[in-house]
Amino acid sequence: MAPRFSSTKTSTGRSSERRSSMERPVLRWSDRVASPRLALMLTVAVLLSGCLGGLQPPGFQGIGRGQAPDKPEQTRLFAAEGSTAAFPVMDDLRSRQSVLPAGGSYAAVAQAVMLASGGASAAELQMAKLQKEAVDKNWLPQIGPVVTLDSLGVMAAKLVAEQALLDNGRRRAERAVAAADVEVAAVSLAEDTNDRVRQGLELYIAAEKARAQAAVASRGVERLSAYQDMVQQRVTGGLSDRSELQVVSQKRAEMQATYSGDMQSAERSLNDLASLAGRPLAGLRGIEPLGQGRAEPLSVMRAKSEGARVLALARAERAGSLPGLAATASLDGGGSFLSGLQLGGANIGFGTGAKLRALNATPDLVERRFAEARLESGQRIDSLGGEIAELRLRRSQGAEVLRQTMGNLDLFVEQYKAGLRSLVELVGQYDAALRLERDQVALDYEIARREVEVAAMQGLLVHGAPM
């Protein structure tokens, strides 16, 4: 009986304790003065964090040991990786001025296609800025509730504040990642806007080229029609046979088909431009010389901003692989205040060494990508520059050839009037001169198209100020 009585008493005692525990309020601020202690603890944690944040060991400041002092060009090249206060890439893009002449046809096309843009890239840039603004506060303490439920069904709640004291540069790297995200979004916006304007200008230039060639073909159709009437009269009078009429009629039909093709090409380009701009663009004629300007290609700026982000991510990942120290303070429902230090960090495994070596190789990878982007963009711009120089040479040489051809045509006309040349020979010479003139007219527009492409690669088709 004694053991049974003891068991009953124990059960009764536990039930009593459970009832008293459940009757206790879950979360209650004590009348004791705990708030000043919590505030004092958080203040000390913030001050210690500020001191330790700038005194990290050299191995923690870069990706690998000795990387930062040995390669200072990385700090200059990828400034966003080491600083979150400035945006070197976005500042560069913002300072760029458009090379399009103000008030001209090019500017009107650019404005129209920009107004019709959906603005997705601008929204992404704004979102990246807001995210960076949020991450900039990551050095402040983190405060939040913690609710636990034990095996007896008792719920307890407490308020916990945590302030990192030594994080091996993780928070700074997170801010650098957010800053790099802003710059990547800025480059994307510059690429999208310049590419959109490039598309609009190329369609406009294609339409102008087709209309200019159509004007040449139209003059040819009129002249060949006159020659056809002359041959028809000669055939009617018995001075020529129908073979000459057939040759002249064929030349006229070919030129008429050329004219129709040019007009269809112009109409198709204008329709595509209207679709891109959201409305027809009427009253715009002629091409214009671009202003002087030279800037780093946008592909290089993208490689620079993405490289800064990769470096910052690697720094953050490396910091997460090292032990850290944080100050904690908690206040439970009973008013009990606890404070202390917490040692944390990633667990060390067999692959930790290889992981750190891979992170140490990140700067070399970033440099190689940057050099590759600069090389490819430089080659493309040099190639376009060579094509422009070649087209200009062809234009000057072609102008001389065209002048001589027109002189020969005048000679053929005089010889025809003197009876030394047949009308078929005259028509053949005129047809050759017309086709040479069409090719000569097209050179100006081919040069303009390549100039627009170079300006788009350098991000000089759109003002960067709105960024």
CORKAUR-V313000 format. One record per residue. N is the residue number from 1. RES is the residue in one letter. PHI is phi in whole degrees, -180 to 180 (* if undefined). OMEGA is omega in degrees with one decimal (NA if undefined). D_LAST is the distance of its C-alpha to the last C-alpha in Angstrom with 1 decimal. Layout:
# CORKAUR-V313000
n/res/phi/omega/d_last
N/RES/PHI/OMEGA/D_LAST
N/RES/PHI/OMEGA/D_LAST
This chain:
# CORKAUR-V313000
n/res/phi/omega/d_last
1/M/*/-179.1/87.3
2/A/-61/177.9/85.9
3/P/-60/-179.0/83.1
4/R/-66/178.2/82.3
5/F/-63/178.6/82.2
6/S/-64/179.0/79.9
7/S/-65/179.1/77.5
8/T/-65/-179.9/77.5
9/K/-66/179.4/76.8
10/T/-66/178.6/73.9
11/S/-63/179.0/72.4
12/T/-64/179.2/72.9
13/G/-64/179.7/71.2
14/R/-66/178.7/68.2
15/S/-64/178.3/68.0
16/S/-63/178.9/68.2
17/E/-64/180.0/65.4
18/R/-64/179.7/63.2
19/R/-65/-179.7/63.9
20/S/-66/178.2/63.1
21/S/-68/-178.7/59.9
22/M/-73/177.5/58.8
23/E/-75/-179.8/59.8
24/R/-71/179.3/57.4
25/P/-63/-176.7/54.1
26/V/-68/-177.4/51.2
27/L/-137/-175.9/48.8
28/R/-142/175.4/50.1
29/W/-80/-175.7/49.0
30/S/-74/175.6/52.1
31/D/-73/177.0/53.7
32/R/-70/-175.4/53.7
33/V/-79/177.6/51.1
34/A/-103/-177.0/48.7
35/S/-62/178.0/45.4
36/P/-60/179.2/45.8
37/R/-66/178.7/46.5
38/L/-65/-180.0/43.4
39/A/-63/179.2/41.2
40/L/-64/-179.6/42.9
41/M/-64/-180.0/42.4
42/L/-66/178.9/38.7
43/T/-64/177.9/38.3
44/V/-62/-179.4/40.2
45/A/-64/180.0/38.1
46/V/-65/180.0/34.8
47/L/-64/177.7/36.3
48/L/-64/179.2/37.7
49/S/-64/179.6/34.4
50/G/-65/178.3/32.6
51/C/-69/-175.5/35.4
52/L/-75/-177.2/35.6
53/G/-64/-178.5/31.9
54/G/-99/-177.7/31.9
55/L/-120/179.5/35.3
56/Q/-79/177.7/34.9
57/P/-61/-178.5/37.2
58/P/-57/-179.4/36.0
59/G/-67/-178.8/36.4
60/F/-93/-175.7/34.0
61/Q/-81/178.6/31.1
62/G/-116/177.8/30.6
63/I/-78/-180.0/31.3
64/G/-129/-178.7/34.8
65/R/-66/177.1/37.3
66/G/78/-176.5/36.6
67/Q/-69/-174.2/33.3
68/A/-64/-179.3/31.1
69/P/-72/-176.4/33.5
70/D/-77/-175.6/34.6
71/K/-129/-179.7/31.2
72/P/-67/-179.9/29.0
73/E/-65/177.8/26.9
74/Q/-66/179.5/25.4
75/T/-67/178.9/24.1
76/R/-73/-175.2/22.5
77/L/-75/-177.4/21.2
78/F/-115/-174.0/19.9
79/A/-65/-178.7/18.9
80/A/-65/-179.3/17.2
81/E/-71/-177.0/20.7
82/G/-104/-177.1/22.4
83/S/-144/179.1/20.0
84/T/-107/-177.7/17.8
85/A/-83/-175.8/16.9
86/A/-113/176.5/14.6
87/F/-126/-175.2/11.7
88/P/-62/-179.0/13.0
89/V/-68/-178.5/11.4
90/M/-67/176.8/7.7
91/D/-64/176.6/8.9
92/D/-63/180.0/10.5
93/L/-65/-178.0/7.9
94/R/-67/-176.9/5.9
95/S/-82/-176.2/9.5
96/R/-77/179.9/10.4
97/Q/-113/-179.1/12.0
98/S/-69/177.6/13.5
99/V/-91/179.1/17.2
100/L/-75/178.8/18.2
101/P/-62/-178.9/20.6
102/A/-69/176.3/19.6
103/G/79/-178.4/21.9
104/G/-99/-179.5/23.4
105/S/-68/179.4/24.0
106/Y/-61/-179.5/21.2
107/A/-64/178.8/18.6
108/A/-66/177.3/20.4
109/V/-64/-179.1/20.3
110/A/-62/-179.9/16.6
111/Q/-64/-178.0/15.9
112/A/-66/-177.9/18.5
113/V/-72/177.7/17.4
114/M/-72/178.4/13.7
115/L/-66/179.9/15.3
116/A/-87/-179.1/17.6
117/S/-72/179.9/15.1
118/G/-73/177.6/15.7
119/G/79/-179.5/12.1
120/A/-65/-179.2/13.4
121/S/-65/177.4/10.6
122/A/-65/177.6/8.1
123/A/-66/177.5/11.1
124/E/-64/177.8/11.7
125/L/-64/178.8/8.6
126/Q/-63/178.7/9.5
127/M/-65/178.4/13.0
128/A/-64/177.4/12.5
129/K/-65/179.1/11.3
130/L/-66/177.8/14.4
131/Q/-64/177.9/16.6
132/K/-65/178.0/15.8
133/E/-60/178.0/16.6
134/A/-71/-178.0/19.8
135/V/-70/179.5/20.7
136/D/-60/179.8/20.4
137/K/-97/-175.2/23.6
138/N/-73/177.8/25.6
139/W/-81/179.2/27.8
140/L/-77/179.3/29.3
141/P/-63/176.0/32.6
142/Q/-105/-176.7/32.8
143/I/-124/179.4/35.2
144/G/-167/179.2/36.7
145/P/-82/174.7/40.0
146/V/-129/-179.0/42.3
147/V/-115/180.0/45.0
148/T/-124/178.0/48.0
149/L/-132/-176.6/50.9
150/D/-87/-175.8/54.1
151/S/-70/179.4/56.9
152/L/-91/179.5/58.9
153/G/82/-179.9/56.3
154/V/-90/-179.6/55.3
155/M/-100/178.7/51.7
156/A/-130/-179.4/50.3
157/A/-131/176.8/46.9
158/K/-150/178.9/45.3
159/L/-103/-173.9/42.1
160/V/-119/173.4/40.7
161/A/-118/-178.1/38.2
162/E/-133/178.5/37.1
163/Q/-131/179.0/35.4
164/A/-71/177.5/34.8
165/L/-100/178.6/36.4
166/L/-134/-179.4/36.2
167/D/-120/177.1/33.7
168/N/61/178.3/33.6
169/G/85/-176.5/29.8
170/R/-66/-178.3/29.0
171/R/-66/176.9/26.8
172/R/-64/177.8/25.0
173/A/-65/177.6/24.4
174/E/-63/176.7/23.1
175/R/-67/177.2/20.5
176/A/-66/177.0/19.6
177/V/-63/179.5/19.4
178/A/-64/177.8/17.0
179/A/-65/178.2/14.8
180/A/-66/176.3/15.2
181/D/-61/177.6/14.4
182/V/-63/-177.9/10.9
183/E/-71/175.6/10.6
184/V/-62/177.9/12.4
185/A/-65/177.9/10.2
186/A/-66/177.6/7.1
187/V/-65/178.2/9.9
188/S/-61/177.9/11.1
189/L/-64/179.0/8.2
190/A/-64/178.8/8.4
191/E/-64/-177.6/12.2
192/D/-65/-178.2/12.5
193/T/-68/179.6/11.0
194/N/-67/179.0/12.9
195/D/-68/179.3/15.8
196/R/-67/177.5/16.0
197/V/-65/177.7/16.1
198/R/-60/178.7/18.6
199/Q/-60/179.6/20.7
200/G/-63/-179.3/20.9
201/L/-69/178.2/21.8
202/E/-65/175.8/24.3
203/L/-66/178.7/26.0
204/Y/-65/179.2/26.2
205/I/-65/177.7/27.6
206/A/-62/178.2/30.0
207/A/-66/178.6/31.2
208/E/-65/177.3/31.7
209/K/-62/-179.8/33.6
210/A/-64/179.8/35.8
211/R/-69/177.9/36.5
212/A/-66/177.4/37.5
213/Q/-68/177.7/39.8
214/A/-65/178.1/41.2
215/A/-65/176.8/42.1
216/V/-65/-179.9/44.1
217/A/-64/179.6/45.7
218/S/-65/176.3/46.6
219/R/-63/178.7/48.5
220/G/-65/179.4/50.2
221/V/-63/179.5/51.4
222/E/-63/-179.3/52.9
223/R/-68/179.7/54.7
224/L/-67/175.5/55.9
225/S/-65/177.6/57.1
226/A/-65/177.2/59.2
227/Y/-63/179.5/60.6
228/Q/-63/177.5/61.4
229/D/-65/178.7/63.3
230/M/-64/179.9/65.3
231/V/-66/178.6/66.3
232/Q/-61/178.4/67.3
233/Q/-67/178.9/69.6
234/R/-67/178.1/71.1
235/V/-66/179.5/71.7
236/T/-63/179.9/73.3
237/G/-84/178.7/75.5
238/G/81/179.4/76.5
239/L/-87/179.2/74.9
240/S/-137/176.5/72.4
241/D/-92/-175.5/72.4
242/R/-74/178.2/69.9
243/S/-65/176.9/68.3
244/E/-64/178.1/66.6
245/L/-63/180.0/65.4
246/Q/-67/179.1/64.0
247/V/-64/-179.2/62.1
248/V/-66/179.1/60.6
249/S/-64/178.7/59.7
250/Q/-65/178.2/58.0
251/K/-61/179.3/55.8
252/R/-66/179.9/54.9
253/A/-64/178.1/54.1
254/E/-64/179.2/51.8
255/M/-68/176.4/49.9
256/Q/-64/177.1/49.7
257/A/-66/177.0/48.2
258/T/-63/178.0/45.7
259/Y/-63/179.9/44.7
260/S/-63/178.1/44.3
261/G/-64/177.8/42.2
262/D/-64/-179.7/39.8
263/M/-67/177.1/39.5
264/Q/-66/177.8/38.9
265/S/-64/178.1/36.2
266/A/-64/179.8/34.5
267/E/-64/179.3/34.8
268/R/-65/179.1/33.5
269/S/-64/179.0/30.3
270/L/-68/177.1/29.8
271/N/-66/177.1/30.3
272/D/-64/177.9/27.8
273/L/-65/177.6/25.2
274/A/-64/177.3/26.2
275/S/-66/179.4/25.7
276/L/-70/-177.9/22.2
277/A/-87/-179.2/21.3
278/G/83/179.0/23.3
279/R/-164/176.8/25.6
280/P/-68/177.6/27.8
281/L/-110/-177.6/26.6
282/A/-102/175.3/29.7
283/G/82/179.0/30.6
284/L/-102/179.4/28.4
285/R/-143/173.1/30.4
286/G/88/175.4/30.3
287/I/-108/-173.3/28.0
288/E/-131/174.8/26.3
289/P/-73/179.6/25.9
290/L/-81/176.9/22.5
291/G/-72/179.9/21.4
292/Q/-79/178.7/21.8
293/G/-178/177.8/19.1
294/R/-150/-178.0/19.1
295/A/-149/177.9/16.7
296/E/-64/179.7/17.0
297/P/-58/-178.5/17.1
298/L/-65/177.4/14.5
299/S/-65/176.5/17.6
300/V/-71/177.6/18.3
301/M/-64/176.6/14.8
302/R/-66/178.4/15.4
303/A/-62/179.3/18.9
304/K/-68/-178.6/17.8
305/S/-70/177.4/15.5
306/E/-67/176.0/18.2
307/G/-64/176.6/20.8
308/A/-63/178.6/19.6
309/R/-68/179.2/19.6
310/V/-63/178.2/23.1
311/L/-63/179.8/24.4
312/A/-66/177.1/23.3
313/L/-63/178.6/24.9
314/A/-66/177.5/28.0
315/R/-64/178.9/28.2
316/A/-65/179.8/28.0
317/E/-68/177.5/30.6
318/R/-66/178.8/32.8
319/A/-63/177.7/32.7
320/G/-70/179.0/33.8
321/S/-89/-177.9/36.8
322/L/-111/-179.8/38.1
323/P/-66/179.0/40.0
324/G/-131/-177.3/38.3
325/L/-132/-179.3/39.6
326/A/-139/174.5/38.7
327/A/-97/-178.0/40.4
328/T/-126/175.0/41.4
329/A/-145/-177.4/42.9
330/S/-137/178.3/44.3
331/L/-135/-176.1/46.2
332/D/-93/-177.1/48.4
333/G/-66/179.9/50.0
334/G/-87/-179.9/53.1
335/G/89/179.8/51.3
336/S/-77/-179.2/51.7
337/F/-110/179.0/49.1
338/L/-127/177.4/48.5
339/S/-141/-179.9/46.3
340/G/176/178.8/46.1
341/L/-114/-178.9/44.2
342/Q/-126/178.0/43.1
343/L/-99/-178.0/43.0
344/G/-134/-179.0/40.8
345/G/140/-178.8/39.2
346/A/-73/175.8/39.5
347/N/-72/-179.4/42.9
348/I/-94/179.5/44.2
349/G/-123/-178.8/45.4
350/F/-69/-179.0/46.8
351/G/-98/-177.4/43.4
352/T/-63/-179.7/41.7
353/G/-62/178.7/42.4
354/A/-65/178.9/41.1
355/K/-63/179.4/37.9
356/L/-67/177.1/37.3
357/R/-65/177.1/38.1
358/A/-65/177.6/35.6
359/L/-66/178.7/32.9
360/N/-66/179.9/34.0
361/A/-84/-177.4/33.4
362/T/-62/-179.7/29.7
363/P/-59/179.1/28.6
364/D/-64/178.1/30.7
365/L/-63/-179.4/29.3
366/V/-64/179.2/25.7
367/E/-62/-179.8/26.8
368/R/-66/178.0/28.5
369/R/-63/179.4/25.6
370/F/-65/179.1/23.4
371/A/-64/179.1/26.3
372/E/-66/178.5/26.9
373/A/-64/178.8/23.3
374/R/-66/179.6/23.5
375/L/-66/-177.7/26.9
376/E/-65/179.8/26.2
377/S/-67/177.7/23.2
378/G/-64/178.0/25.3
379/Q/-64/-179.5/28.3
380/R/-66/179.7/26.5
381/I/-66/176.8/25.0
382/D/-63/178.6/28.5
383/S/-63/178.0/30.1
384/L/-65/177.0/28.1
385/G/-63/176.3/28.9
386/G/-65/177.8/32.5
387/E/-65/178.8/32.6
388/I/-64/178.5/31.2
389/A/-63/178.7/33.9
390/E/-65/179.3/36.5
391/L/-66/177.8/35.6
392/R/-66/176.3/35.8
393/L/-65/177.3/39.2
394/R/-62/179.7/40.4
395/R/-65/179.6/39.3
396/S/-67/178.4/41.4
397/Q/-69/179.6/44.3
398/G/-65/178.2/44.2
399/A/-64/177.8/44.3
400/E/-68/178.2/47.5
401/V/-63/179.8/48.9
402/L/-65/178.3/48.1
403/R/-62/178.6/49.8
404/Q/-67/179.6/52.9
405/T/-64/177.8/52.9
406/M/-65/175.2/52.9
407/G/-65/176.5/55.7
408/N/-64/178.8/57.7
409/L/-64/177.0/57.1
410/D/-63/177.7/58.6
411/L/-66/178.0/61.5
412/F/-62/179.3/62.0
413/V/-63/178.9/62.2
414/E/-64/178.8/64.9
415/Q/-67/178.0/66.8
416/Y/-66/178.9/66.6
417/K/-64/179.4/68.1
418/A/-85/178.8/70.8
419/G/83/-179.7/71.5
420/L/-90/179.1/70.4
421/R/-126/176.1/67.5
422/S/-85/178.0/67.3
423/L/-66/178.0/64.8
424/V/-64/177.5/63.5
425/E/-64/178.3/62.7
426/L/-64/179.2/61.0
427/V/-64/178.1/58.9
428/G/-62/178.1/58.0
429/Q/-65/180.0/56.9
430/Y/-68/178.5/54.8
431/D/-63/177.9/53.1
432/A/-64/178.8/52.2
433/A/-65/178.9/50.8
434/L/-64/-179.0/48.6
435/R/-68/174.8/47.1
436/L/-65/178.2/46.4
437/E/-67/177.0/44.7
438/R/-62/178.6/42.5
439/D/-65/-179.7/41.5
440/Q/-67/178.8/40.9
441/V/-63/-176.3/38.6
442/A/-68/-175.2/36.5
443/L/-63/179.5/35.7
444/D/-59/-177.3/33.3
445/Y/-78/174.7/31.2
446/E/-67/176.0/31.3
447/I/-64/-179.5/30.0
448/A/-62/-179.2/27.2
449/R/-64/179.6/26.2
450/R/-71/175.7/26.1
451/E/-64/177.2/24.1
452/V/-65/179.5/21.4
453/E/-64/177.5/21.5
454/V/-63/179.3/21.2
455/A/-63/178.3/18.2
456/A/-67/178.3/16.6
457/M/-62/-179.8/17.6
458/Q/-90/178.0/16.0
459/G/68/-175.7/12.6
460/L/-114/176.5/13.6
461/L/-91/-175.9/14.0
462/V/-133/173.7/10.6
463/H/-64/-179.2/8.7
464/G/-93/-175.8/5.7
465/A/-58/-178.4/5.4
466/P/-62/-177.9/3.8
467/M/-68/NA/0.0
